[in-house]
Amino acid sequence: MVEPLIADAGPFAGKALKYLHTDSWEVEVANWTATLREQFEKRRGYDLLPWLPVIAGKIVNSARRATGP
């Protein structure tokens, strides 16, 4: 994950990007909790279920609305 960033930085590597913090790194299957759907709607104001195909790269409704309602 970091190697492409360093390669893109070219001569700025080590100057433009000095630190990287990975808050979450899921390398297996999604590990969502049983209440994820409810918590998402509570915090974001809409149901995530119709938008789950976006995770697989599918367009839902239109490309323009790809970031949610």
HELIX and SHEET records of a PDB file:
HELIX    1   1 VAL A    2  ALA A    9  1                                   8    
HELIX    2   2 GLY A   10  PHE A   12  5                                   3    
HELIX    3   3 LEU A   36  ARG A   44  1                                   9    
HELIX    4   4 LEU A   49  ALA A   56  5                                   8    
HELIX    5   5 ALA A   63  ARG A   65  5                                   3    
END                                                                             
